[in-house]
Amino acid sequence: MSDAPDRLVEFTFFVDAETYMMVGGELAASEEDLHDAGVERVDIPTEYGHDLGERVPVRVLATEKGLRMYANLLNLHDPLQKEELERVLLAHRSRAD
C-alpha cells in the first residue's frame, strides 16, 4: 500500500485578486487546523496590493488531504484548476507507487 496521501506535494492555486482582497487573505480555518489537515507551508505574495485585475498565486505544500482542504477553504470552483489539482495528485500517487 502506498503512503502517497501522507507525502507532501506542492500546488499553486490562482485566486481571484478581488475576492482575495475582500477577505484579506484570511481563511475559515486556524493555523492549527491547517497543520492538522497536512498543510505544511502556504506562500502568498504580498505585492498584489491594488491590482485587482490579476489572480493571486497561492503556493501550498501539503499532503493530498491538506490540498483538498485548502481548495475547499478557497471555495475553488474553477473547473480548470480542479482538473489540474486532480492531475497533480494522480501523478503524485503514481510516483509514490
Gaussian input, Z-matrix of N, CA and C with variables (Angstrom, degrees):
# hf/3-21g

backbone

0 1
 N
 C     1     B1
 C     2     B2     1     A1
 N     3     B3     2     A2     1     D1
 C     4     B4     3     A3     2     D2
 C     5     B5     4     A4     3     D3
 N     6     B6     5     A5     4     D4
 C     7     B7     6     A6     5     D5
 C     8     B8     7     A7     6     D6
 N     9     B9     8     A8     7     D7
 C    10    B10     9     A9     8     D8
 C    11    B11    10    A10     9     D9
 N    12    B12    11    A11    10    D10
 C    13    B13    12    A12    11    D11
 C    14    B14    13    A13    12    D12
 N    15    B15    14    A14    13    D13
 C    16    B16    15    A15    14    D14
 C    17    B17    16    A16    15    D15
 N    18    B18    17    A17    16    D16
 C    19    B19    18    A18    17    D17
 C    20    B20    19    A19    18    D18
 N    21    B21    20    A20    19    D19
 C    22    B22    21    A21    20    D20
 C    23    B23    22    A22    21    D21
 N    24    B24    23    A23    22    D22
 C    25    B25    24    A24    23    D23
 C    26    B26    25    A25    24    D24
 N    27    B27    26    A26    25    D25
 C    28    B28    27    A27    26    D26
 C    29    B29    28    A28    27    D27
 N    30    B30    29    A29    28    D28
 C    31    B31    30    A30    29    D29
 C    32    B32    31    A31    30    D30
 N    33    B33    32    A32    31    D31
 C    34    B34    33    A33    32    D32
 C    35    B35    34    A34    33    D33
 N    36    B36    35    A35    34    D34
 C    37    B37    36    A36    35    D35
 C    38    B38    37    A37    36    D36
 N    39    B39    38    A38    37    D37
 C    40    B40    39    A39    38    D38
 C    41    B41    40    A40    39    D39
 N    42    B42    41    A41    40    D40
 C    43    B43    42    A42    41    D41
 C    44    B44    43    A43    42    D42
 N    45    B45    44    A44    43    D43
 C    46    B46    45    A45    44    D44
 C    47    B47    46    A46    45    D45
 N    48    B48    47    A47    46    D46
 C    49    B49    48    A48    47    D47
 C    50    B50    49    A49    48    D48
 N    51    B51    50    A50    49    D49
 C    52    B52    51    A51    50    D50
 C    53    B53    52    A52    51    D51
 N    54    B54    53    A53    52    D52
 C    55    B55    54    A54    53    D53
 C    56    B56    55    A55    54    D54
 N    57    B57    56    A56    55    D55
 C    58    B58    57    A57    56    D56
 C    59    B59    58    A58    57    D57
 N    60    B60    59    A59    58    D58
 C    61    B61    60    A60    59    D59
 C    62    B62    61    A61    60    D60
 N    63    B63    62    A62    61    D61
 C    64    B64    63    A63    62    D62
 C    65    B65    64    A64    63    D63
 N    66    B66    65    A65    64    D64
 C    67    B67    66    A66    65    D65
 C    68    B68    67    A67    66    D66
 N    69    B69    68    A68    67    D67
 C    70    B70    69    A69    68    D68
 C    71    B71    70    A70    69    D69
 N    72    B72    71    A71    70    D70
 C    73    B73    72    A72    71    D71
 C    74    B74    73    A73    72    D72
 N    75    B75    74    A74    73    D73
 C    76    B76    75    A75    74    D74
 C    77    B77    76    A76    75    D75
 N    78    B78    77    A77    76    D76
 C    79    B79    78    A78    77    D77
 C    80    B80    79    A79    78    D78
 N    81    B81    80    A80    79    D79
 C    82    B82    81    A81    80    D80
 C    83    B83    82    A82    81    D81
 N    84    B84    83    A83    82    D82
 C    85    B85    84    A84    83    D83
 C    86    B86    85    A85    84    D84
 N    87    B87    86    A86    85    D85
 C    88    B88    87    A87    86    D86
 C    89    B89    88    A88    87    D87
 N    90    B90    89    A89    88    D88
 C    91    B91    90    A90    89    D89
 C    92    B92    91    A91    90    D90
 N    93    B93    92    A92    91    D91
 C    94    B94    93    A93    92    D92
 C    95    B95    94    A94    93    D93
 N    96    B96    95    A95    94    D94
 C    97    B97    96    A96    95    D95
 C    98    B98    97    A97    96    D96
 N    99    B99    98    A98    97    D97
 C   100   B100    99    A99    98    D98
 C   101   B101   100   A100    99    D99
 N   102   B102   101   A101   100   D100
 C   103   B103   102   A102   101   D101
 C   104   B104   103   A103   102   D102
 N   105   B105   104   A104   103   D103
 C   106   B106   105   A105   104   D104
 C   107   B107   106   A106   105   D105
 N   108   B108   107   A107   106   D106
 C   109   B109   108   A108   107   D107
 C   110   B110   109   A109   108   D108
 N   111   B111   110   A110   109   D109
 C   112   B112   111   A111   110   D110
 C   113   B113   112   A112   111   D111
 N   114   B114   113   A113   112   D112
 C   115   B115   114   A114   113   D113
 C   116   B116   115   A115   114   D114
 N   117   B117   116   A116   115   D115
 C   118   B118   117   A117   116   D116
 C   119   B119   118   A118   117   D117
 N   120   B120   119   A119   118   D118
 C   121   B121   120   A120   119   D119
 C   122   B122   121   A121   120   D120
 N   123   B123   122   A122   121   D121
 C   124   B124   123   A123   122   D122
 C   125   B125   124   A124   123   D123
 N   126   B126   125   A125   124   D124
 C   127   B127   126   A126   125   D125
 C   128   B128   127   A127   126   D126
 N   129   B129   128   A128   127   D127
 C   130   B130   129   A129   128   D128
 C   131   B131   130   A130   129   D129
 N   132   B132   131   A131   130   D130
 C   133   B133   132   A132   131   D131
 C   134   B134   133   A133   132   D132
 N   135   B135   134   A134   133   D133
 C   136   B136   135   A135   134   D134
 C   137   B137   136   A136   135   D135
 N   138   B138   137   A137   136   D136
 C   139   B139   138   A138   137   D137
 C   140   B140   139   A139   138   D138
 N   141   B141   140   A140   139   D139
 C   142   B142   141   A141   140   D140
 C   143   B143   142   A142   141   D141
 N   144   B144   143   A143   142   D142
 C   145   B145   144   A144   143   D143
 C   146   B146   145   A145   144   D144
 N   147   B147   146   A146   145   D145
 C   148   B148   147   A147   146   D146
 C   149   B149   148   A148   147   D147
 N   150   B150   149   A149   148   D148
 C   151   B151   150   A150   149   D149
 C   152   B152   151   A151   150   D150
 N   153   B153   152   A152   151   D151
 C   154   B154   153   A153   152   D152
 C   155   B155   154   A154   153   D153
 N   156   B156   155   A155   154   D154
 C   157   B157   156   A156   155   D155
 C   158   B158   157   A157   156   D156
 N   159   B159   158   A158   157   D157
 C   160   B160   159   A159   158   D158
 C   161   B161   160   A160   159   D159
 N   162   B162   161   A161   160   D160
 C   163   B163   162   A162   161   D161
 C   164   B164   163   A163   162   D162
 N   165   B165   164   A164   163   D163
 C   166   B166   165   A165   164   D164
 C   167   B167   166   A166   165   D165
 N   168   B168   167   A167   166   D166
 C   169   B169   168   A168   167   D167
 C   170   B170   169   A169   168   D168
 N   171   B171   170   A170   169   D169
 C   172   B172   171   A171   170   D170
 C   173   B173   172   A172   171   D171
 N   174   B174   173   A173   172   D172
 C   175   B175   174   A174   173   D173
 C   176   B176   175   A175   174   D174
 N   177   B177   176   A176   175   D175
 C   178   B178   177   A177   176   D176
 C   179   B179   178   A178   177   D177
 N   180   B180   179   A179   178   D178
 C   181   B181   180   A180   179   D179
 C   182   B182   181   A181   180   D180
 N   183   B183   182   A182   181   D181
 C   184   B184   183   A183   182   D182
 C   185   B185   184   A184   183   D183
 N   186   B186   185   A185   184   D184
 C   187   B187   186   A186   185   D185
 C   188   B188   187   A187   186   D186
 N   189   B189   188   A188   187   D187
 C   190   B190   189   A189   188   D188
 C   191   B191   190   A190   189   D189
 N   192   B192   191   A191   190   D190
 C   193   B193   192   A192   191   D191
 C   194   B194   193   A193   192   D192
 N   195   B195   194   A194   193   D193
 C   196   B196   195   A195   194   D194
 C   197   B197   196   A196   195   D195
 N   198   B198   197   A197   196   D196
 C   199   B199   198   A198   197   D197
 C   200   B200   199   A199   198   D198
 N   201   B201   200   A200   199   D199
 C   202   B202   201   A201   200   D200
 C   203   B203   202   A202   201   D201
 N   204   B204   203   A203   202   D202
 C   205   B205   204   A204   203   D203
 C   206   B206   205   A205   204   D204
 N   207   B207   206   A206   205   D205
 C   208   B208   207   A207   206   D206
 C   209   B209   208   A208   207   D207
 N   210   B210   209   A209   208   D208
 C   211   B211   210   A210   209   D209
 C   212   B212   211   A211   210   D210
 N   213   B213   212   A212   211   D211
 C   214   B214   213   A213   212   D212
 C   215   B215   214   A214   213   D213
 N   216   B216   215   A215   214   D214
 C   217   B217   216   A216   215   D215
 C   218   B218   217   A217   216   D216
 N   219   B219   218   A218   217   D217
 C   220   B220   219   A219   218   D218
 C   221   B221   220   A220   219   D219
 N   222   B222   221   A221   220   D220
 C   223   B223   222   A222   221   D221
 C   224   B224   223   A223   222   D222
 N   225   B225   224   A224   223   D223
 C   226   B226   225   A225   224   D224
 C   227   B227   226   A226   225   D225
 N   228   B228   227   A227   226   D226
 C   229   B229   228   A228   227   D227
 C   230   B230   229   A229   228   D228
 N   231   B231   230   A230   229   D229
 C   232   B232   231   A231   230   D230
 C   233   B233   232   A232   231   D231
 N   234   B234   233   A233   232   D232
 C   235   B235   234   A234   233   D233
 C   236   B236   235   A235   234   D234
 N   237   B237   236   A236   235   D235
 C   238   B238   237   A237   236   D236
 C   239   B239   238   A238   237   D237
 N   240   B240   239   A239   238   D238
 C   241   B241   240   A240   239   D239
 C   242   B242   241   A241   240   D240
 N   243   B243   242   A242   241   D241
 C   244   B244   243   A243   242   D242
 C   245   B245   244   A244   243   D243
 N   246   B246   245   A245   244   D244
 C   247   B247   246   A246   245   D245
 C   248   B248   247   A247   246   D246
 N   249   B249   248   A248   247   D247
 C   250   B250   249   A249   248   D248
 C   251   B251   250   A250   249   D249
 N   252   B252   251   A251   250   D250
 C   253   B253   252   A252   251   D251
 C   254   B254   253   A253   252   D252
 N   255   B255   254   A254   253   D253
 C   256   B256   255   A255   254   D254
 C   257   B257   256   A256   255   D255
 N   258   B258   257   A257   256   D256
 C   259   B259   258   A258   257   D257
 C   260   B260   259   A259   258   D258
 N   261   B261   260   A260   259   D259
 C   262   B262   261   A261   260   D260
 C   263   B263   262   A262   261   D261
 N   264   B264   263   A263   262   D262
 C   265   B265   264   A264   263   D263
 C   266   B266   265   A265   264   D264
 N   267   B267   266   A266   265   D265
 C   268   B268   267   A267   266   D266
 C   269   B269   268   A268   267   D267
 N   270   B270   269   A269   268   D268
 C   271   B271   270   A270   269   D269
 C   272   B272   271   A271   270   D270
 N   273   B273   272   A272   271   D271
 C   274   B274   273   A273   272   D272
 C   275   B275   274   A274   273   D273
 N   276   B276   275   A275   274   D274
 C   277   B277   276   A276   275   D275
 C   278   B278   277   A277   276   D276
 N   279   B279   278   A278   277   D277
 C   280   B280   279   A279   278   D278
 C   281   B281   280   A280   279   D279
 N   282   B282   281   A281   280   D280
 C   283   B283   282   A282   281   D281
 C   284   B284   283   A283   282   D282
 N   285   B285   284   A284   283   D283
 C   286   B286   285   A285   284   D284
 C   287   B287   286   A286   285   D285
 N   288   B288   287   A287   286   D286
 C   289   B289   288   A288   287   D287
 C   290   B290   289   A289   288   D288

   B1=1.4515
   B2=1.5247
   B3=1.3281
   B4=1.4566
   B5=1.5220
   B6=1.3333
   B7=1.4530
   B8=1.5264
   B9=1.3349
   B10=1.4630
   B11=1.5259
   B12=1.3397
   B13=1.4657
   B14=1.5253
   B15=1.3449
   B16=1.4584
   B17=1.5260
   B18=1.3287
   B19=1.4600
   B20=1.5236
   B21=1.3179
   B22=1.4558
   B23=1.5243
   B24=1.3072
   B25=1.4595
   B26=1.5293
   B27=1.3285
   B28=1.4605
   B29=1.5251
   B30=1.3228
   B31=1.4605
   B32=1.5187
   B33=1.3294
   B34=1.4602
   B35=1.5217
   B36=1.3179
   B37=1.4538
   B38=1.5230
   B39=1.3291
   B40=1.4586
   B41=1.5189
   B42=1.3238
   B43=1.4625
   B44=1.5257
   B45=1.3092
   B46=1.4502
   B47=1.5259
   B48=1.3274
   B49=1.4595
   B50=1.5255
   B51=1.3222
   B52=1.4650
   B53=1.5250
   B54=1.3119
   B55=1.4744
   B56=1.5207
   B57=1.3121
   B58=1.4666
   B59=1.5324
   B60=1.3352
   B61=1.4627
   B62=1.5301
   B63=1.3325
   B64=1.4704
   B65=1.5233
   B66=1.3236
   B67=1.4623
   B68=1.5203
   B69=1.3200
   B70=1.4621
   B71=1.5105
   B72=1.3103
   B73=1.4499
   B74=1.5185
   B75=1.3311
   B76=1.4626
   B77=1.5243
   B78=1.3145
   B79=1.4597
   B80=1.5206
   B81=1.3228
   B82=1.4643
   B83=1.5298
   B84=1.3268
   B85=1.4692
   B86=1.5189
   B87=1.3028
   B88=1.4575
   B89=1.5214
   B90=1.3023
   B91=1.4653
   B92=1.5297
   B93=1.3113
   B94=1.4632
   B95=1.5266
   B96=1.3404
   B97=1.4669
   B98=1.5248
   B99=1.3352
   B100=1.4647
   B101=1.5173
   B102=1.3315
   B103=1.4671
   B104=1.5252
   B105=1.3175
   B106=1.4670
   B107=1.5273
   B108=1.3269
   B109=1.4693
   B110=1.5244
   B111=1.3342
   B112=1.4593
   B113=1.5156
   B114=1.3307
   B115=1.4616
   B116=1.5228
   B117=1.3235
   B118=1.4584
   B119=1.5253
   B120=1.3447
   B121=1.4588
   B122=1.5268
   B123=1.3339
   B124=1.4598
   B125=1.5238
   B126=1.3272
   B127=1.4590
   B128=1.5177
   B129=1.3423
   B130=1.4578
   B131=1.5224
   B132=1.3124
   B133=1.4594
   B134=1.5207
   B135=1.3148
   B136=1.4638
   B137=1.5182
   B138=1.3082
   B139=1.4576
   B140=1.5270
   B141=1.3211
   B142=1.4571
   B143=1.5222
   B144=1.3063
   B145=1.4514
   B146=1.5079
   B147=1.3388
   B148=1.4583
   B149=1.5197
   B150=1.2871
   B151=1.4579
   B152=1.5272
   B153=1.3215
   B154=1.4557
   B155=1.5264
   B156=1.3219
   B157=1.4527
   B158=1.5098
   B159=1.2824
   B160=1.4632
   B161=1.5235
   B162=1.3096
   B163=1.4653
   B164=1.5167
   B165=1.2954
   B166=1.4579
   B167=1.5249
   B168=1.3442
   B169=1.4607
   B170=1.5192
   B171=1.3116
   B172=1.4683
   B173=1.5301
   B174=1.3246
   B175=1.4672
   B176=1.5246
   B177=1.3419
   B178=1.4705
   B179=1.5233
   B180=1.3209
   B181=1.4556
   B182=1.5193
   B183=1.3287
   B184=1.4683
   B185=1.5214
   B186=1.3125
   B187=1.4575
   B188=1.5313
   B189=1.3146
   B190=1.4620
   B191=1.5291
   B192=1.3172
   B193=1.4688
   B194=1.5248
   B195=1.3230
   B196=1.4618
   B197=1.5181
   B198=1.3426
   B199=1.4606
   B200=1.5241
   B201=1.3225
   B202=1.4722
   B203=1.5304
   B204=1.3251
   B205=1.4641
   B206=1.5233
   B207=1.3281
   B208=1.4545
   B209=1.5270
   B210=1.3275
   B211=1.4669
   B212=1.5265
   B213=1.3208
   B214=1.4664
   B215=1.5234
   B216=1.3299
   B217=1.4637
   B218=1.5269
   B219=1.3359
   B220=1.4622
   B221=1.5204
   B222=1.3341
   B223=1.4597
   B224=1.5309
   B225=1.3158
   B226=1.4559
   B227=1.5255
   B228=1.3349
   B229=1.4667
   B230=1.5209
   B231=1.3057
   B232=1.4633
   B233=1.5268
   B234=1.3405
   B235=1.4651
   B236=1.5280
   B237=1.3341
   B238=1.4661
   B239=1.5241
   B240=1.3193
   B241=1.4643
   B242=1.5254
   B243=1.3285
   B244=1.4718
   B245=1.5253
   B246=1.3304
   B247=1.4623
   B248=1.5286
   B249=1.3331
   B250=1.4667
   B251=1.5282
   B252=1.3184
   B253=1.4620
   B254=1.5214
   B255=1.3210
   B256=1.4647
   B257=1.5262
   B258=1.3391
   B259=1.4657
   B260=1.5322
   B261=1.3255
   B262=1.4627
   B263=1.5260
   B264=1.3244
   B265=1.4699
   B266=1.5274
   B267=1.3204
   B268=1.4623
   B269=1.5271
   B270=1.3164
   B271=1.4624
   B272=1.5295
   B273=1.3185
   B274=1.4694
   B275=1.5422
   B276=1.3340
   B277=1.4726
   B278=1.5126
   B279=1.3214
   B280=1.4711
   B281=1.5312
   B282=1.3400
   B283=1.4774
   B284=1.5159
   B285=1.3244
   B286=1.4559
   B287=1.5265
   B288=1.3341
   B289=1.4769
   B290=1.5047
   A1=109.47
   A2=116.57
   A3=122.62
   A4=111.32
   A5=114.90
   A6=119.04
   A7=110.62
   A8=118.36
   A9=123.42
   A10=113.37
   A11=120.51
   A12=118.68
   A13=113.20
   A14=117.47
   A15=120.79
   A16=112.81
   A17=116.88
   A18=120.45
   A19=109.75
   A20=115.79
   A21=120.62
   A22=112.48
   A23=114.53
   A24=122.75
   A25=107.10
   A26=115.90
   A27=119.72
   A28=110.03
   A29=115.23
   A30=121.03
   A31=108.42
   A32=116.15
   A33=120.89
   A34=109.32
   A35=114.68
   A36=121.96
   A37=107.30
   A38=117.14
   A39=121.09
   A40=107.44
   A41=114.49
   A42=122.15
   A43=108.82
   A44=116.54
   A45=121.53
   A46=109.37
   A47=117.02
   A48=121.48
   A49=112.41
   A50=117.78
   A51=119.86
   A52=110.63
   A53=115.80
   A54=120.01
   A55=109.89
   A56=116.13
   A57=121.82
   A58=110.32
   A59=116.59
   A60=120.50
   A61=110.98
   A62=117.48
   A63=120.76
   A64=111.45
   A65=117.16
   A66=119.87
   A67=111.78
   A68=116.52
   A69=120.35
   A70=113.33
   A71=117.39
   A72=120.44
   A73=113.47
   A74=116.89
   A75=121.02
   A76=110.81
   A77=115.98
   A78=122.05
   A79=109.65
   A80=115.07
   A81=120.69
   A82=109.68
   A83=116.19
   A84=121.88
   A85=108.08
   A86=115.42
   A87=119.76
   A88=109.51
   A89=115.76
   A90=120.60
   A91=110.02
   A92=116.51
   A93=120.90
   A94=111.38
   A95=117.07
   A96=121.02
   A97=110.65
   A98=115.42
   A99=119.86
   A100=111.43
   A101=117.05
   A102=120.58
   A103=111.45
   A104=117.16
   A105=121.02
   A106=111.68
   A107=116.35
   A108=120.72
   A109=112.23
   A110=117.11
   A111=119.74
   A112=114.87
   A113=117.79
   A114=120.75
   A115=108.09
   A116=116.17
   A117=121.45
   A118=112.64
   A119=116.11
   A120=118.99
   A121=109.75
   A122=115.13
   A123=122.05
   A124=106.79
   A125=116.31
   A126=121.51
   A127=108.55
   A128=115.77
   A129=121.87
   A130=107.21
   A131=117.70
   A132=119.40
   A133=111.30
   A134=116.19
   A135=120.88
   A136=112.60
   A137=118.71
   A138=121.06
   A139=114.03
   A140=118.30
   A141=121.57
   A142=112.49
   A143=117.91
   A144=124.76
   A145=118.84
   A146=118.54
   A147=120.08
   A148=113.17
   A149=118.91
   A150=121.63
   A151=109.10
   A152=116.32
   A153=120.76
   A154=113.04
   A155=117.56
   A156=120.48
   A157=112.23
   A158=118.13
   A159=123.36
   A160=111.53
   A161=112.95
   A162=119.32
   A163=106.95
   A164=116.96
   A165=122.83
   A166=109.40
   A167=117.71
   A168=119.52
   A169=110.40
   A170=116.51
   A171=122.31
   A172=106.52
   A173=115.64
   A174=120.94
   A175=109.29
   A176=114.89
   A177=121.15
   A178=109.73
   A179=116.39
   A180=123.21
   A181=106.78
   A182=115.93
   A183=119.40
   A184=110.67
   A185=114.79
   A186=120.29
   A187=107.31
   A188=116.31
   A189=120.33
   A190=110.43
   A191=116.04
   A192=120.46
   A193=110.87
   A194=116.65
   A195=121.25
   A196=112.28
   A197=116.97
   A198=119.74
   A199=111.47
   A200=115.51
   A201=118.88
   A202=110.67
   A203=116.72
   A204=119.99
   A205=110.22
   A206=116.58
   A207=120.43
   A208=110.48
   A209=116.89
   A210=120.65
   A211=110.18
   A212=116.94
   A213=120.67
   A214=111.40
   A215=116.88
   A216=120.21
   A217=111.28
   A218=116.15
   A219=120.51
   A220=111.91
   A221=115.68
   A222=121.46
   A223=109.62
   A224=114.97
   A225=122.71
   A226=110.98
   A227=115.71
   A228=121.46
   A229=112.32
   A230=117.47
   A231=121.63
   A232=109.88
   A233=117.98
   A234=120.38
   A235=113.21
   A236=117.38
   A237=119.45
   A238=111.48
   A239=116.74
   A240=119.42
   A241=111.11
   A242=116.60
   A243=119.79
   A244=110.02
   A245=116.14
   A246=120.83
   A247=111.29
   A248=116.22
   A249=120.56
   A250=110.95
   A251=117.65
   A252=120.85
   A253=110.15
   A254=117.14
   A255=119.96
   A256=111.52
   A257=116.81
   A258=120.94
   A259=110.51
   A260=116.92
   A261=121.52
   A262=110.30
   A263=117.10
   A264=120.36
   A265=111.63
   A266=117.02
   A267=120.44
   A268=110.45
   A269=117.35
   A270=121.38
   A271=110.24
   A272=116.33
   A273=121.44
   A274=110.28
   A275=115.56
   A276=119.84
   A277=111.22
   A278=117.03
   A279=121.40
   A280=111.20
   A281=116.62
   A282=120.08
   A283=111.26
   A284=117.69
   A285=121.00
   A286=111.99
   A287=116.55
   A288=120.23
   A289=112.61
   D1=137.12
   D2=-176.27
   D3=-79.05
   D4=147.88
   D5=175.43
   D6=-101.03
   D7=17.76
   D8=-176.97
   D9=-54.12
   D10=-41.32
   D11=-178.91
   D12=-60.09
   D13=-23.92
   D14=-179.22
   D15=-93.70
   D16=-9.99
   D17=-179.55
   D18=-86.55
   D19=153.06
   D20=-175.98
   D21=-82.71
   D22=144.36
   D23=176.80
   D24=-140.11
   D25=147.24
   D26=-179.85
   D27=-105.16
   D28=140.33
   D29=177.23
   D30=-144.73
   D31=142.37
   D32=177.32
   D33=-108.22
   D34=119.05
   D35=174.53
   D36=-90.73
   D37=142.74
   D38=175.66
   D39=-111.60
   D40=109.52
   D41=-173.22
   D42=-102.94
   D43=134.88
   D44=176.65
   D45=-54.92
   D46=126.10
   D47=-174.77
   D48=-62.18
   D49=-37.40
   D50=-179.85
   D51=-63.96
   D52=-44.96
   D53=177.10
   D54=-62.93
   D55=-42.86
   D56=179.90
   D57=-59.18
   D58=-45.61
   D59=-178.46
   D60=-67.83
   D61=-35.25
   D62=-178.50
   D63=-64.24
   D64=-37.01
   D65=-179.61
   D66=-97.07
   D67=0.79
   D68=177.87
   D69=64.66
   D70=23.58
   D71=179.87
   D72=73.91
   D73=8.45
   D74=-178.73
   D75=-87.77
   D76=141.77
   D77=177.71
   D78=-110.16
   D79=161.95
   D80=178.83
   D81=-85.21
   D82=48.69
   D83=178.24
   D84=-155.51
   D85=148.49
   D86=177.16
   D87=-84.78
   D88=166.82
   D89=176.68
   D90=-59.57
   D91=-38.79
   D92=178.10
   D93=-63.44
   D94=-41.09
   D95=177.10
   D96=-59.33
   D97=-43.73
   D98=179.77
   D99=-62.88
   D100=-46.73
   D101=179.09
   D102=-62.64
   D103=-40.41
   D104=178.87
   D105=-62.45
   D106=-31.38
   D107=-179.71
   D108=-82.98
   D109=-10.30
   D110=178.38
   D111=107.68
   D112=12.39
   D113=176.65
   D114=-85.04
   D115=119.42
   D116=-178.66
   D117=-94.07
   D118=-39.68
   D119=-175.62
   D120=-151.81
   D121=142.54
   D122=175.03
   D123=-130.72
   D124=121.71
   D125=177.21
   D126=-108.98
   D127=114.79
   D128=179.95
   D129=-119.32
   D130=119.82
   D131=179.44
   D132=-66.77
   D133=150.69
   D134=-178.93
   D135=-107.16
   D136=-2.43
   D137=-174.35
   D138=-89.66
   D139=22.89
   D140=-178.88
   D141=-103.89
   D142=18.30
   D143=-174.92
   D144=-29.50
   D145=-68.20
   D146=-173.00
   D147=-118.60
   D148=2.88
   D149=-178.80
   D150=-88.17
   D151=84.98
   D152=-174.80
   D153=-82.58
   D154=2.94
   D155=177.94
   D156=-86.76
   D157=-1.63
   D158=-176.26
   D159=-104.40
   D160=165.85
   D161=170.74
   D162=-106.53
   D163=134.82
   D164=-176.81
   D165=-85.78
   D166=122.62
   D167=176.12
   D168=-79.30
   D169=124.28
   D170=178.69
   D171=-116.87
   D172=107.32
   D173=-176.79
   D174=-92.33
   D175=125.92
   D176=-174.69
   D177=-123.56
   D178=131.44
   D179=173.23
   D180=-109.50
   D181=116.78
   D182=-173.20
   D183=-160.29
   D184=171.42
   D185=169.67
   D186=-74.19
   D187=171.47
   D188=177.20
   D189=-56.69
   D190=-45.39
   D191=178.79
   D192=-59.96
   D193=-41.63
   D194=179.93
   D195=-64.93
   D196=-41.11
   D197=178.08
   D198=-64.77
   D199=-40.84
   D200=178.61
   D201=-64.26
   D202=-41.20
   D203=178.08
   D204=-62.70
   D205=-44.07
   D206=-178.69
   D207=-63.31
   D208=-41.03
   D209=177.32
   D210=-59.54
   D211=-41.11
   D212=178.20
   D213=-66.35
   D214=-39.88
   D215=179.00
   D216=-64.85
   D217=-33.57
   D218=177.55
   D219=-78.61
   D220=-6.67
   D221=-177.27
   D222=57.24
   D223=48.79
   D224=-175.00
   D225=-66.94
   D226=116.63
   D227=179.68
   D228=-116.41
   D229=-14.83
   D230=-176.17
   D231=-64.00
   D232=115.10
   D233=-176.59
   D234=-62.13
   D235=-32.36
   D236=178.65
   D237=-68.10
   D238=-41.02
   D239=178.01
   D240=-68.19
   D241=-39.33
   D242=177.78
   D243=-61.83
   D244=-44.00
   D245=179.01
   D246=-62.88
   D247=-42.77
   D248=179.43
   D249=-65.43
   D250=-40.74
   D251=177.42
   D252=-60.01
   D253=-45.86
   D254=179.29
   D255=-63.26
   D256=-38.57
   D257=178.75
   D258=-64.14
   D259=-43.56
   D260=179.46
   D261=-64.07
   D262=-43.13
   D263=-179.70
   D264=-67.03
   D265=-38.63
   D266=177.45
   D267=-64.51
   D268=-43.77
   D269=178.09
   D270=-63.17
   D271=-39.17
   D272=179.02
   D273=-62.19
   D274=-45.08
   D275=178.23
   D276=-64.32
   D277=-40.08
   D278=-178.38
   D279=-64.66
   D280=-39.57
   D281=178.56
   D282=-66.87
   D283=-30.57
   D284=-176.91
   D285=-77.00
   D286=-21.27
   D287=-177.60
   D288=-78.49

